[in-house]
Amino acid sequence: DFAHLHARGARRILIDADNTLTLHGDVTRIDASCVPALHRAENTFGKNNVAVVSNGAGSLADSTNNYYKAKTLENAIRKCGCSTRVVRHRSRKPDPFLLRTAVAPYDGWHVPTTVVIGDRVATDVVWGNQIGALATILVKPLC
């Protein structure tokens, strides 16, 4: 419930892609079950305060292909009527260094007011806890 998170002090959301917003490896479309939640997140926190952080799309490996996966995923997000961006970065979750590239470049992003959402304990939840996020939310994988 994004309104509840906002009331607790959350101001920003970082969302995993694979098995959280998209089927694993498919950056061409957002799973239909996730579209309403993405709209609610943007409406609650503001379009500039929701971002995707993935170990695939936007990662160092994706940079060798001119961030094709990140751009494709952003296009899929736009087709749903949202404007959430995919963060470009050079680390992998759960590396705390990713914090500097995922959060620090965006004005007004402060970790203690950020919530991390993902489907994997070993990456998403561990990373959120390591960086000191306000909350981490483990969701059921899409597949």
C-alpha positions in Angstrom: 0.0 0.0 0.0 1.9 3.1 -1.3 -0.2 5.5 0.8 0.8 3.7 3.9 4.5 3.8 2.9 4.2 7.5 2.2 2.6 8.1 5.6 5.6 6.3 7.2 8.0 8.7 5.5 8.7 7.0 2.2 9.4 9.4 -0.7 11.1 7.3 -3.3 10.7 3.8 -4.8 13.3 1.7 -6.4 11.8 -1.3 -8.2 13.6 -4.4 -9.6 12.7 -5.4 -13.2 13.1 -9.2 -13.7 10.2 -11.2 -12.2 9.0 -8.0 -10.4 7.8 -5.8 -13.3 8.6 -8.1 -16.2 8.9 -11.8 -16.9 12.6 -12.8 -16.5 14.6 -11.4 -19.4 11.7 -9.9 -21.2 12.2 -6.1 -21.3 9.7 -5.6 -24.1 6.6 -5.4 -21.9 5.5 -4.7 -18.3 3.4 -7.5 -16.9 -0.2 -6.4 -17.0 -0.6 -7.3 -13.3 2.0 -4.6 -12.5 0.7 -1.7 -14.5 -1.8 -0.4 -11.9 0.8 -0.6 -9.1 3.3 1.4 -11.2 0.6 4.0 -11.8 -0.2 4.2 -8.1 3.5 4.5 -7.3 4.0 7.4 -9.6 0.8 9.1 -8.4 1.8 8.7 -4.8 5.5 9.6 -4.9 5.7 11.6 -8.1 7.0 10.5 -11.5 10.6 11.5 -10.7 10.6 9.5 -7.5 10.1 6.0 -8.9 12.9 4.2 -10.7 13.9 0.7 -11.9 17.2 -0.7 -10.7 18.0 -4.0 -12.4 21.0 -6.3 -12.6 20.2 -6.6 -16.3 18.6 -3.5 -17.9 20.8 -0.5 -17.2 23.7 -2.5 -15.9 27.4 -2.5 -17.0 26.7 -5.5 -19.3 23.9 -3.5 -20.9 26.2 -0.5 -21.4 28.2 -2.5 -24.0 25.1 -2.5 -26.2 24.3 1.2 -25.7 21.8 0.4 -22.9 19.5 -1.4 -25.4 17.7 -3.3 -22.6 17.2 -0.1 -20.5 15.8 1.8 -23.4 13.5 -1.0 -24.4 12.2 -1.3 -20.9 11.7 2.4 -20.7 9.7 2.2 -23.9 7.5 -0.6 -22.4 6.9 1.6 -19.4 5.9 4.5 -21.6 3.4 2.3 -23.5 1.7 1.7 -20.1 1.3 5.5 -19.6 4.1 5.8 -17.0 7.4 7.6 -17.0 9.5 5.6 -14.6 13.1 5.6 -15.7 15.7 2.7 -15.7 18.8 3.6 -13.7 22.1 3.2 -15.6 24.8 1.8 -13.3 28.1 -0.1 -13.1 27.5 -2.4 -10.1 25.2 -5.3 -9.3 22.8 -5.7 -6.4 23.5 -6.3 -3.6 26.8 -4.2 -3.9 26.3 -1.1 -1.7 28.4 0.8 -4.3 25.4 0.7 -6.5 23.8 3.2 -4.1 26.1 5.9 -5.5 25.0 5.3 -9.1 21.4 4.4 -8.5 20.4 7.0 -5.9 23.0 9.8 -5.5 22.8 11.3 -9.0 19.1 12.2 -8.6 18.4 15.4 -6.8 16.4 14.9 -3.6 17.0 11.2 -3.3 17.8 10.3 0.2 18.2 6.6 1.2 16.3 6.8 4.5 13.2 7.8 2.6 13.6 5.1 -0.1 11.8 1.8 -0.4 13.3 -1.1 -2.4 10.9 -3.5 -4.0 12.0 -6.8 -5.6 11.5 -10.6 -5.9 14.8 -11.9 -4.5 16.1 -11.9 -1.0 19.7 -12.4 -2.0 19.8 -9.3 -4.2 16.9 -6.9 -3.7 16.2 -7.3 0.0 19.8 -7.6 1.0 20.7 -4.5 -1.0 17.9 -2.5 0.4 18.9 -3.4 3.9 22.6 -2.8 3.2 22.0 0.7 1.9 19.7 1.6 4.8 16.5 1.9 2.9 13.4 2.8 4.9 11.8 -0.5 3.9 12.4 -3.5 1.6 9.4 -5.3 0.1 9.7 -8.8 -1.1 7.1 -9.6 -3.8 6.1 -13.0 -5.2 8.1 -13.5 -8.5 6.0 -13.3 -11.7 7.4 -16.7 -12.8 
